[in-house]
Amino acid sequence: MRDETKLVTAGRDPEGNFGVVNAPVYHASTILYPSLEALQKTHAARAAGERVVSYGRKGTPTTWSLEDAITALEGGYRCQVFPSGLAACSNAMMAFLKTGDHLLITDSVYGPSRSFCDTVLRRFGVEVTYYDPLIGAGIADLIQPNTTVLYVEAPGSQTFEMQDIPTLTEVAHGKGLVVMMDNTWASPLFCKPFDLGVDVSIQAGTKYVVGHSDVMIGTVTATKECWPALEASAGAFGQTAGPDDVYLAQRGIRTLSVRLKQHMESGIAIAEWLKGRPEVHSVLHPALPDHPGHDIWKRDFLGASGLFSLRLNAVSKDAIAAFIDDLELFGMGYSWGGYESLVVLADPTSYRTATHWDNTNPLLRFHIGLEAVDDLIGDLSAGFDRLNTAK
Ligand SMILES: *Cc1c(COP(=O)(O)O)cnc(C)c1O
């Protein structure tokens, strides 16, 4: 079955539910058992790895609907839902790291994931090394006897470097490492991490899975080998997500393919238009042929989402404000993946440690929503006029 079909069918059970199309919203804490025997049977089944309703926190058919849809699309063995994308990132790491271990994580990682490493992981005695996202096979030189996890995110947060994931996973597996990837940018549709050798895949479902800017949720999907450790750790931390939010995510994912194709098409059209503007120094979008990671993107990804950055020719902060403050269709905000267009100013120099980022050319990150491309271009054109007047 193709992905478009899987998105419609996976994780749904109308026959088991009076013909209702979507999974019902089960609100549950207590689960009642009719007899001691039934109680003991359920708990034995659970201990044997079967999926049974045994306690509210441990999942219901609402949760499984989303988890199964993600697994069908992304690959891997099973998926665990988390209350936010960041909770998915931090819990994935906690499941596979212990005191004395060494973590290799990309210097281009999502900022709050980095904060988690620098605060919580270091406090618990985990050694953390950031690596250059362009390192490729050179990752071998950074692997120590105590290295246990390689954490990849591609393209890079805000800066959009691509990584040679098949090479990284090959080297890492040679040394017995677990490889995890934050796959939020591509969504489960446009990158299949398990085909690239990844063991654990993370989604901030908040973004494209939900797709409507109104729910926080995360997922972690793992191979059969990695699943027990993930499940045990998430269970020990009491990780769960509210059933209404899970419901909205499993509802959102049904339309992911049509939404994402439009985000891709409009994103590329606008990225190309921006590239032709005299105010723009460069556009950082892996689907553009002159992007340094374009060949890797073409080889490993099935499409592009609507998120990319550009670097402006050096200009004052006032001129940038004149450009973005009065945009009518681009909101200024961080969490992307909804139907609306967004822009934010970013400065990677402030957090990078393994690589140097030159911020002479101010970085703007765009999310291209589902508005008509002509309208978005008109809005940006007027913005550039304001920038030029304020310069
Ligand atoms: C947004 C985001 C997260 C965190 O997701 P939240 O749901 O906002 O906690 C993690 N990784 C990436 C790449 C993201 O873009």
The ligand as an SDF file (V2000), in Angstrom:
LIG
                    3D

 15 15  0  0  0  0  0  0  0  0999 V2000
    9.0390   21.7670   17.6270 C   0  0  0  0  0  0  0  0  0  0  0  0
   10.1130   20.7630   17.6150 C   0  0  0  0  0  0  0  0  0  0  0  0
   10.3540   19.9260   18.7090 C   0  0  0  0  0  0  0  0  0  0  0  0
    9.5640   20.0550   19.9920 C   0  0  0  0  0  0  0  0  0  0  0  0
    8.2140   19.8630   19.8470 O   0  0  0  0  0  0  0  0  0  0  0  0
    7.1620   20.4680   20.8840 P   0  0  0  0  0  0  0  0  0  0  0  0
    5.9330   19.7360   20.6240 O   0  0  0  0  0  0  0  0  0  0  0  0
    7.0850   21.9360   20.5930 O   0  0  0  0  0  0  0  0  0  0  0  0
    7.7200   20.2130   22.2740 O   0  0  0  0  0  0  0  0  0  0  0  0
   11.3430   18.9800   18.6130 C   0  0  0  0  0  0  0  0  0  0  0  0
   12.0900   18.8610   17.4980 N   0  0  0  0  0  0  0  0  0  0  0  0
   11.9030   19.6500   16.4290 C   0  0  0  0  0  0  0  0  0  0  0  0
   12.7560   19.4570   15.2340 C   0  0  0  0  0  0  0  0  0  0  0  0
   10.9200   20.6220   16.4480 C   0  0  0  0  0  0  0  0  0  0  0  0
   10.7550   21.4090   15.3860 O   0  0  0  0  0  0  0  0  0  0  0  0
  1  2  1  0
  2  3  1  0
  2 14  2  0
  3  4  1  0
  3 10  2  0
  4  5  1  0
  5  6  1  0
  6  7  2  0
  6  8  1  0
  6  9  1  0
 10 11  1  0
 11 12  2  0
 12 13  1  0
 12 14  1  0
 14 15  1  0
M  END
$$$$
